[in-house]
């Protein structure tokens, strides 16, 4: 790749004067380190991904066995567990898209109203997003603990007993996925909030002024000014929420490792499992299929946002 | 008029109640982490008080030495510093080249680099593992650091190029007339002027590298090379019920992030909104 572009460069600049050519080479050297990194750590992995997906390989053996599209076929026809893991991630994504983003928008609308302590609230809301997924997962695992967790302690103080006393939130099939989803929302809320707030602050105040003179009340202002002008921000927040949540890993790994019995497994934990079991080819194919699903969802999302803009 | 103002006041009260409830929800888990880290192994299962009466500070010393969090912490420090220096140098060089200098196919190369920022490649850790294995860099600090540097380049080039594009050229032109070399102008004039953008880039990547887990999980096997996120999982796996020590370890992992956040809050928020909204 590098030698190709250099050759091209040299032949291209052959027509130019000696001085310009020399200067072009010098200028090109500024981007060369980045370009080398890009070729080795981005281009090679992408090409390797497609190559691995048509082989069976344990990651060690000197020879890889060619299997054609067998992995793809197997994933589409015989791997319901993988599709279920996408469903699990999909459920958390839906929780984040609705609950998280609705609350985030509400908070942004309140904070944008020149409220006292605005900066303190903003700083507090954005604290969870800067923490690592592992840290957040381990703290919440302790809060959710069935026997000694503070959540069950409070619930028992509220008088909850019988079947749900000492409820193990993360290892019971009924609640595991929802409990993980709530932690994900807790962590992601501030991020959506900050983006909504930035969007709101970019709407000039005189637009509202004009509407108020025309007699528009708060709801009318929201419906006719704020909401339409926020459509691009909605689109960005939705895409980031979808891409971020579908690829959730750290929280799951630190809280449940996909358990109980796969009820919180997500695509990346599945791909990681297959890879650590030495199925490099199959795991890579799962990654490609998953990448395609994400790509299609993103495109659909952009289309929807564009249509909303036209309305 | 009276009804109108009283309605406005009650809306304000509801607003504050919502904000305060959410603030407590955001802060409580961290508060509980601190509280649990100061209890003894016996207290932690029985004492539900939010502020322990006799804070057991020695948990931190135990975590630091017995839990080997000193090694994890220092490793994280090394990974963070080396990666961020690499990202800043390489991406600022490239960004300056794209913004100020002329060479054939400039826009083609720029798009090529930036597209990697846009396309989500899940499971990229598998080919990266294969690559590092081939280079003999698996289970090494160098290998992990190189992956981190690569991960930060596209975003760095993107925001720095935008910054350089809007920077007035006068001073650089004056330096050129004085006979300064291109590298000299970049190093002594453009880079110092880009300080606000560099601050955003630095803090953004410090958080990203410090909090990274998946690549560290795939690339490293030796405990002695693991960063702190990885160390937390190892500790949790071997001392499954030692919650006070685990919470002390988590606190040690979190303190630098929170301090950096408090100091650089403005830059973090600016960087994150810029990164997302400009896409």
Boltz contact constraints between the chains, C-beta under 6 A:
constraints:
  - contact:
      token1: [A, 9]
      token2: [B, 104]
      max_distance: 6.0
  - contact:
      token1: [A, 12]
      token2: [B, 104]
      max_distance: 6.0
  - contact:
      token1: [A, 24]
      token2: [B, 103]
      max_distance: 6.0
  - contact:
      token1: [A, 27]
      token2: [B, 101]
      max_distance: 6.0
  - contact:
      token1: [A, 27]
      token2: [B, 103]
      max_distance: 6.0
  - contact:
      token1: [A, 28]
      token2: [B, 103]
      max_distance: 6.0
  - contact:
      token1: [A, 30]
      token2: [B, 93]
      max_distance: 6.0
  - contact:
      token1: [A, 30]
      token2: [B, 97]
      max_distance: 6.0
  - contact:
      token1: [A, 31]
      token2: [B, 94]
      max_distance: 6.0
  - contact:
      token1: [A, 31]
      token2: [B, 97]
      max_distance: 6.0
  - contact:
      token1: [A, 33]
      token2: [B, 90]
      max_distance: 6.0
  - contact:
      token1: [A, 34]
      token2: [B, 90]
      max_distance: 6.0
  - contact:
      token1: [A, 34]
      token2: [B, 94]
      max_distance: 6.0
  - contact:
      token1: [A, 34]
      token2: [B, 153]
      max_distance: 6.0
  - contact:
      token1: [A, 37]
      token2: [B, 150]
      max_distance: 6.0
  - contact:
      token1: [A, 37]
      token2: [B, 153]
      max_distance: 6.0
  - contact:
      token1: [A, 38]
      token2: [B, 113]
      max_distance: 6.0
  - contact:
      token1: [A, 41]
      token2: [B, 150]
      max_distance: 6.0
  - contact:
      token1: [A, 42]
      token2: [B, 116]
      max_distance: 6.0
  - contact:
      token1: [A, 44]
      token2: [B, 131]
      max_distance: 6.0
  - contact:
      token1: [A, 45]
      token2: [B, 124]
      max_distance: 6.0
  - contact:
      token1: [A, 45]
      token2: [B, 127]
      max_distance: 6.0
  - contact:
      token1: [A, 45]
      token2: [B, 128]
      max_distance: 6.0
  - contact:
      token1: [A, 48]
      token2: [B, 127]
      max_distance: 6.0
  - contact:
      token1: [A, 48]
      token2: [B, 130]
      max_distance: 6.0
  - contact:
      token1: [A, 49]
      token2: [B, 127]
      max_distance: 6.0
  - contact:
      token1: [A, 110]
      token2: [B, 15]
      max_distance: 6.0
  - contact:
      token1: [A, 121]
      token2: [B, 19]
      max_distance: 6.0
  - contact:
      token1: [A, 123]
      token2: [B, 265]
      max_distance: 6.0
  - contact:
      token1: [A, 124]
      token2: [B, 23]
      max_distance: 6.0
  - contact:
      token1: [A, 124]
      token2: [B, 26]
      max_distance: 6.0
  - contact:
      token1: [A, 125]
      token2: [B, 26]
      max_distance: 6.0
  - contact:
      token1: [A, 127]
      token2: [B, 26]
      max_distance: 6.0
  - contact:
      token1: [A, 128]
      token2: [B, 26]
      max_distance: 6.0
  - contact:
      token1: [A, 130]
      token2: [B, 207]
      max_distance: 6.0
  - contact:
      token1: [A, 130]
      token2: [B, 257]
      max_distance: 6.0
  - contact:
      token1: [A, 130]
      token2: [B, 261]
      max_distance: 6.0
  - contact:
      token1: [A, 132]
      token2: [B, 211]
      max_distance: 6.0
  - contact:
      token1: [A, 132]
      token2: [B, 229]
      max_distance: 6.0
  - contact:
      token1: [A, 134]
      token2: [B, 213]
      max_distance: 6.0
  - contact:
      token1: [A, 134]
      token2: [B, 229]
      max_distance: 6.0
  - contact:
      token1: [A, 134]
      token2: [B, 232]
      max_distance: 6.0
  - contact:
      token1: [A, 135]
      token2: [B, 250]
      max_distance: 6.0
  - contact:
      token1: [A, 135]
      token2: [B, 253]
      max_distance: 6.0
  - contact:
      token1: [A, 135]
      token2: [B, 254]
      max_distance: 6.0
  - contact:
      token1: [A, 138]
      token2: [B, 250]
      max_distance: 6.0
  - contact:
      token1: [A, 139]
      token2: [B, 29]
      max_distance: 6.0
  - contact:
      token1: [A, 139]
      token2: [B, 33]
      max_distance: 6.0
  - contact:
      token1: [A, 148]
      token2: [B, 45]
      max_distance: 6.0
  - contact:
      token1: [A, 153]
      token2: [B, 48]
      max_distance: 6.0
  - contact:
      token1: [A, 194]
      token2: [B, 269]
      max_distance: 6.0
  - contact:
      token1: [A, 195]
      token2: [B, 276]
      max_distance: 6.0
  - contact:
      token1: [A, 198]
      token2: [B, 273]
      max_distance: 6.0
  - contact:
      token1: [A, 236]
      token2: [B, 276]
      max_distance: 6.0
  - contact:
      token1: [A, 243]
      token2: [B, 120]
      max_distance: 6.0
  - contact:
      token1: [A, 247]
      token2: [B, 122]
      max_distance: 6.0
  - contact:
      token1: [A, 249]
      token2: [B, 214]
      max_distance: 6.0
  - contact:
      token1: [A, 250]
      token2: [B, 213]
      max_distance: 6.0
  - contact:
      token1: [A, 271]
      token2: [B, 123]
      max_distance: 6.0
  - contact:
      token1: [A, 275]
      token2: [B, 126]
      max_distance: 6.0
  - contact:
      token1: [A, 283]
      token2: [B, 126]
      max_distance: 6.0
  - contact:
      token1: [A, 284]
      token2: [B, 126]
      max_distance: 6.0
  - contact:
      token1: [A, 287]
      token2: [B, 122]
      max_distance: 6.0
  - contact:
      token1: [A, 287]
      token2: [B, 123]
      max_distance: 6.0
  - contact:
      token1: [A, 290]
      token2: [B, 122]
      max_distance: 6.0
  - contact:
      token1: [A, 291]
      token2: [B, 122]
      max_distance: 6.0
  - contact:
      token1: [A, 294]
      token2: [B, 120]
      max_distance: 6.0
